């Protein structure tokens, strides 16, 4: 594989992980639903609720 193509692919995959795109794709596969604005909203609501619901100490 071309070194530039490999670097591009690695960078793209990293950015997708950081931006939740890859996580969202895995979520869609797990629940068996197609992409839609409503599904994205359900995904982000659930994710943020889980992230910020637990109290942080100190």
Backbone as CSV, one residue per row, in Angstrom:
resi,resn,N_x,N_y,N_z,CA_x,CA_y,CA_z,C_x,C_y,C_z
1,UNK,0.856,-1.181,0.000,0.000,0.000,0.000,0.899,1.242,0.000
2,UNK,0.489,2.223,-0.721,1.191,3.494,-0.807,1.279,4.127,0.592
3,UNK,2.464,4.621,1.000,2.593,5.211,2.349,1.658,6.397,2.572
4,UNK,1.427,7.196,1.527,0.521,8.337,1.675,-0.925,7.873,1.850
5,UNK,-1.298,6.857,1.106,-2.651,6.313,1.239,-2.848,5.721,2.630
6,UNK,-1.831,5.033,3.116,-1.928,4.446,4.452,-2.046,5.530,5.516
7,UNK,-1.271,6.596,5.396,-1.337,7.698,6.356,-2.700,8.388,6.290
8,UNK,-3.205,8.581,5.075,-4.512,9.203,4.915,-5.597,8.350,5.578
9,UNK,-5.528,7.041,5.337,-6.531,6.141,5.897,-6.476,6.121,7.427
10,UNK,-5.278,6.091,7.966,-5.105,6.110,9.419,-5.639,7.415,10.019
11,UNK,-5.326,8.532,9.377,-5.805,9.831,9.853,-7.324,9.909,9.782
12,UNK,-7.893,9.446,8.668,-9.351,9.455,8.508,-10.027,8.604,9.571
13,UNK,-9.493,7.406,9.813,-10.073,6.522,10.827,-9.982,7.136,12.220
14,UNK,-8.878,7.774,12.519,-8.706,8.430,13.814,-9.720,9.561,13.991
15,UNK,-9.874,10.377,12.957,-10.834,11.488,13.036,-12.267,10.983,13.178
16,UNK,-12.591,9.886,12.523,-13.934,9.327,12.655,-14.177,8.803,14.067
17,UNK,-13.172,8.233,14.681,-13.315,7.788,16.073,-13.498,8.978,17.004
18,UNK,-12.723,10.019,16.787,-12.805,11.200,17.653,-14.120,11.943,17.488
19,UNK,-14.703,11.891,16.312,-15.939,12.629,16.062,-17.191,11.779,16.261
20,UNK,-17.058,10.577,16.774,-18.170,9.657,17.056,-18.795,9.035,15.811
21,UNK,-18.269,9.280,14.619,-18.839,8.676,13.411,-18.703,7.155,13.435
22,UNK,-17.536,6.673,13.815,-17.313,5.230,13.846,-18.174,4.576,14.928
23,UNK,-18.288,5.232,16.052,-19.116,4.702,17.147,-20.576,4.651,16.704
24,UNK,-21.013,5.675,16.005,-22.397,5.721,15.506,-22.656,4.591,14.503
25,UNK,-21.701,4.338,13.610,-21.857,3.237,12.652,-21.959,1.897,13.372
26,UNK,-21.135,1.700,14.398,-21.219,0.450,15.174,-22.561,0.352,15.894
27,UNK,-23.051,1.466,16.401,-24.359,1.510,17.068,-25.466,1.103,16.090
28,UNK,-25.437,1.664,14.871,-26.458,1.325,13.881,-26.436,-0.161,13.548
29,UNK,-25.241,-0.724,13.414,-25.139,-2.159,13.140,-25.700,-2.969,14.309
30,UNK,-25.419,-2.554,15.532,-25.859,-3.296,16.713,-27.376,-3.290,16.862
31,UNK,-28.003,-2.138,16.587,-29.456,-2.048,16.750,-30.205,-2.408,15.474
32,UNK,-29.479,-2.529,14.349,-30.106,-2.944,13.096,-31.010,-1.893,12.482
33,UNK,-30.640,-0.636,12.614,-31.444,0.449,12.043,-30.648,1.239,11.022
34,UNK,-31.323,1.857,10.062,-30.619,2.695,9.089,-30.355,4.086,9.667
35,UNK,-29.430,4.799,9.063,-29.132,6.168,9.487,-30.326,7.073,9.225
36,UNK,-30.618,7.936,10.180,-31.656,8.954,10.016,-31.382,10.048,11.041
37,UNK,-31.927,11.239,10.822,-31.744,12.299,11.825,-32.296,11.904,13.194
38,UNK,-33.412,11.202,13.214,-33.995,10.773,14.483,-33.096,9.760,15.186
39,UNK,-32.476,8.874,14.413,-31.592,7.865,15.001,-30.317,8.510,15.545
40,UNK,-29.797,9.519,14.837,-28.622,10.248,15.321,-28.954,10.941,16.637
41,UNK,-30.139,11.532,16.711,-30.570,12.224,17.925,-30.695,11.240,19.084
42,UNK,-31.281,10.073,18.827,-31.425,9.049,19.849,-30.045,8.595,20.335
43,UNK,-29.131,8.401,19.406,-27.769,7.983,19.738,-27.061,9.026,20.592
44,UNK,-27.092,10.292,20.179,-26.377,11.329,20.926,-27.027,11.590,22.278
45,UNK,-28.348,11.585,22.360,-29.024,11.770,23.643,-28.615,10.683,24.627
46,UNK,-28.631,9.449,24.163,-28.267,8.326,25.029,-26.809,8.430,25.465
47,UNK,-25.952,8.770,24.534,-24.515,8.857,24.830,-24.211,9.971,25.833
48,UNK,-24.789,11.151,25.619,-24.525,12.274,26.524,-25.194,12.078,27.881
49,UNK,-26.365,11.475,27.887,-27.032,11.202,29.158,-26.165,10.281,30.012
50,UNK,-25.641,9.238,29.383,-24.787,8.300,30.103,-23.495,8.976,30.564
51,UNK,-22.967,9.869,29.752,-21.699,10.516,30.068,-21.830,11.519,31.209
52,UNK,-22.909,12.318,31.192,-23.038,13.414,32.159,-23.983,13.105,33.316
53,UNK,-24.622,11.981,33.323,-25.575,11.670,34.388,-24.865,11.341,35.702
54,UNK,-23.768,10.639,35.604,-23.075,10.261,36.837,-22.351,11.470,37.415
55,UNK,-22.475,11.616,38.713,-21.855,12.753,39.392,-20.342,12.624,39.396
56,UNK,-19.673,13.741,39.269,-18.224,13.726,39.292,-17.754,14.201,40.666
57,UNK,-16.768,13.554,41.122,-16.243,13.894,42.427,-14.995,14.768,42.284
58,UNK,-14.889,15.715,43.134,-13.705,16.571,43.298,-13.385,17.297,42.041
